[in-house]
């Protein structure tokens, strides 16, 4: 579709229309490759969002309880995942998913595209690359709806929490940068040791449910986090956040965050 036609189709679709949880059913990539089997969820709150994408073929993670127990087989599959979080911007009908936290190395171009409603399906068409994605609403903007952008007090890495109703996504960036490479698989392959490869994979994008006061992780780029509680604690003024995490060797630790920005009403 020519750029002008796509933008004309888009003119009434705003950020507020996207608030909620979205499920992807299909991607057709620029090279013609298709994927209709990966588990993909995108959670949007006003301009803040998070996105997790996990392919099939997952190895057995039974018995893996921490970063240092990951094998090369685990890491190879983990590197095929994608997950990112940040802010969704829109200008002249073109949406840009700014990736402030990214499981993969930065791509050669920004993540930009058009969004077009076609009945019960929202079509995403790439701006820099001619891909197509099909998105379906899984839940919409039921209260509470909010997001927190965070900074780790210990190492300065970025964090983000996005919540819509009883669904949340949590993202935590790496404390160190990635080596220059086309993708995470190449970064891991170039690592000098298994522990170096494990550290390269240590970026979390998790999806879960809020049950009462318990935030339970269901899917994660770090599979050993699945089934664990995020145990988020907020200060009364929202300036300070604590989450429950694990050291590389599996000891429980409290991660302290400063709140950089808030969207919505936190309850």
C-alpha positions in Angstrom: 0.0 0.0 0.0 1.5 3.4 -0.9 2.4 5.6 2.1 -0.2 8.2 1.3 -3.1 5.7 1.2 -2.0 4.0 4.4 -1.8 7.4 6.2 -5.2 8.4 4.9 -6.7 5.2 6.2 -5.1 5.8 9.6 -6.2 9.4 10.3 -8.8 8.5 13.0 -6.8 5.9 14.9 -5.2 7.4 18.0 -3.1 6.1 20.9 -6.2 5.9 23.1 -7.8 3.4 20.7 -4.9 1.0 21.4 -5.1 0.8 25.2 -5.4 -2.8 26.3 -3.9 -6.2 25.6 -3.3 -7.3 22.0 -2.5 -10.8 20.6 -0.7 -11.4 17.3 -1.9 -14.1 15.0 0.3 -13.7 12.0 3.4 -11.9 10.8 4.6 -12.0 7.1 8.1 -10.7 7.0 9.8 -8.7 4.2 11.4 -11.9 2.8 8.0 -13.7 2.6 8.5 -15.8 5.7 5.4 -16.4 7.8 4.9 -17.1 11.5 1.5 -18.0 12.9 2.7 -20.1 15.8 4.7 -17.8 18.1 3.2 -16.6 21.4 3.0 -12.8 21.1 1.4 -10.2 23.4 1.5 -6.4 23.3 0.2 -4.4 26.3 -0.5 -0.7 25.7 -1.2 2.1 28.2 -1.6 5.5 26.7 1.9 6.0 25.3 3.7 3.4 27.4 3.8 -0.2 26.2 5.5 -3.6 26.5 5.7 -6.5 24.0 6.8 -10.2 24.4 7.3 -12.7 21.5 8.2 -16.3 22.1 8.6 -18.9 19.3 7.7 -22.6 19.4 10.4 -25.3 20.0 11.1 -24.3 23.5 13.5 -26.7 25.3 12.8 -28.1 28.8 13.6 -25.6 31.5 12.6 -28.0 34.4 15.2 -27.6 37.2 16.5 -24.3 35.9 16.1 -21.9 38.8 18.5 -19.1 37.9 20.7 -17.5 35.3 23.8 -19.6 36.1 21.9 -22.9 35.5 21.1 -22.0 31.8 22.9 -24.3 29.3 23.9 -23.4 25.7 20.7 -25.2 24.5 18.6 -23.0 26.7 20.4 -19.9 25.6 20.1 -20.7 21.9 16.3 -20.8 22.1 16.2 -17.8 24.4 18.1 -15.8 21.8 15.3 -16.5 19.3 12.8 -14.6 21.5 12.0 -10.9 21.2 10.8 -8.5 23.8 10.9 -4.8 24.2 9.2 -1.9 26.1 9.1 1.9 25.9 6.9 4.5 24.4 4.6 4.4 21.4 4.7 7.7 19.4 2.5 8.8 16.5 3.1 11.5 13.9 1.3 12.0 10.6 -0.4 8.6 10.9 2.9 6.8 11.4 3.4 4.9 14.7 6.9 4.4 16.2 7.5 1.8 19.0 10.5 3.4 20.7 12.4 0.6 22.4 13.9 2.0 25.6 14.3 -1.6 26.8 15.1 -4.3 24.2 16.0 -8.0 24.5 17.6 -7.9 21.1 20.3 -5.5 19.8 19.0 -2.4 18.1 17.9 -2.8 14.5 19.2 -0.8 11.6 16.0 1.4 11.5 13.4 2.5 14.0 10.4 0.3 14.5 7.7 2.3 12.6 4.5 1.3 10.8 0.9 2.1 10.0 -2.0 0.6 11.9 -5.2 -0.1 9.9 -8.5 -1.4 11.3 -10.0 -4.1 9.1 -13.1 -5.5 10.9 -12.0 -7.5 13.9 -8.3 -7.4 12.9 -5.9 -4.6 13.2 -3.2 -4.7 10.4 0.3 -3.4 11.1 2.3 -2.5 8.0 5.9 -1.8 8.2 7.3 1.7 7.3 11.0 0.9 6.7 10.4 -2.8 5.9 7.4 -4.3 4.1 6.2 -6.6 6.9 2.6 -7.3 7.8 1.3 -8.2 11.3 -2.3 -9.2 12.3 -3.4 -8.1 15.8 -6.5 -8.9 17.8 -7.8 -7.3 21.1 -7.6 -9.7 24.0 -8.8 -7.2 26.6 -9.5 -3.5 26.5 -9.0 -0.6 28.8 -10.7 -1.7 32.1 -9.4 0.0 35.2 -6.8 0.1 36.6 -4.8 1.4 33.6 -1.3 2.7 34.4 2.4 2.5 33.6 5.6 3.3 35.5 9.0 4.1 33.9 11.8 3.2 36.3 15.6 3.5 36.9 17.5 0.9 39.0 19.1 2.6 42.0 22.0 0.2 42.0 23.1 0.2 38.3 21.0 2.7 36.4 19.4 0.2 34.1 15.9 1.0 32.8 12.7 -0.7 34.0 9.0 -0.4 33.1 5.7 -1.7 34.5 2.6 -1.6 32.4 -0.8 -2.7 33.8 -4.3 -3.0 32.3 -7.0 -4.5 34.5 -5.6 -7.8 35.9 -2.8 -8.1 33.3 0.7 -6.7 33.6 4.0 -6.6 31.8 7.3 -5.9 33.4 10.6 -5.1 31.6 14.1 -4.7 33.0 17.1 -3.8 30.8 20.6 -5.1 31.0 23.1 -3.5 33.4 25.8 -3.7 30.7 25.7 -3.1 27.0 25.6 -5.7 24.2 28.5 -6.4 21.9 28.0 -5.2 18.3 26.1 -7.9 16.4 23.1 -8.4 14.1 21.0 -10.2 16.7 21.2 -11.8 20.2 22.1 -15.2 18.8 25.3 -13.7 17.3 26.0 -11.9 20.6 25.7 -15.1 22.6 27.7 -17.1 20.0 30.6 -14.6 20.3 30.7 -14.8 24.1 34.0 -15.9 25.6 32.4 -18.2 28.2 29.1 -19.7 29.3 28.8 -17.1 32.1 29.4 -14.3 29.6 26.7 -15.8 27.4 24.3 -16.0 30.4 24.9 -12.4 31.3 24.2 -11.3 27.7 20.8 -13.0 28.0 20.0 -11.3 31.3 17.2 -8.9 30.1 13.7 -9.5 31.3 10.4 -8.9 29.6 7.7 -10.7 31.5 3.9 -11.1 31.1 1.6 -12.0 34.0 -1.6 -11.7 36.0 -2.6 -9.8 39.1 -4.5 -12.0 41.5 -5.5 -10.0 44.5 -2.3 -8.4 45.7 -0.1 -11.0 44.0 1.6 -10.3 40.7 2.4 -13.7 39.1 4.7 -14.0 36.1 3.3 -16.4 33.4 5.7 -16.0 30.5 9.2 -14.4 30.5 12.3 -14.0 28.3 13.9 -15.5 31.4 11.9 -18.7 31.8 13.2 -19.4 35.3 11.1 -16.4 36.4 7.9 -18.0 35.3 5.6 -18.9 38.2 7.3 -16.5 40.5 5.8 -13.4 42.1 7.0 -9.9 41.1 6.1 -8.7 44.6 5.9 -5.1 43.6 5.9 -2.5 46.5 5.2 1.2 45.9 6.0 4.1 48.2 3.0 6.3 49.1 4.3 9.1 46.8 5.2 6.6 44.0 8.8 7.9 43.9 10.2 4.6 45.0 9.4 1.0 43.8 10.7 -2.3 45.0 10.4 -5.6 43.1 11.5 -9.1 44.0 14.3 -10.5 41.9 17.0 -13.2 41.8 20.8 -12.9 41.8 22.6 -14.8 39.0 23.0 -17.7 41.5 19.4 -17.8 42.5 19.3 -16.0 45.8 16.2 -13.8 46.3 17.0 -10.1 46.3 15.0 -6.8 46.5 15.5 -4.5 43.5 15.1 -0.8 44.3 13.9 1.6 41.6 13.4 5.4 41.2 10.2 6.4 39.4 11.0 8.4 36.3 7.5 8.9 35.0 3.9 7.7 35.7 1.0 7.3 33.2 -2.5 6.8 34.4 -3.8 6.4 38.0 -1.9 3.9 40.1 -4.1 2.0 42.5 
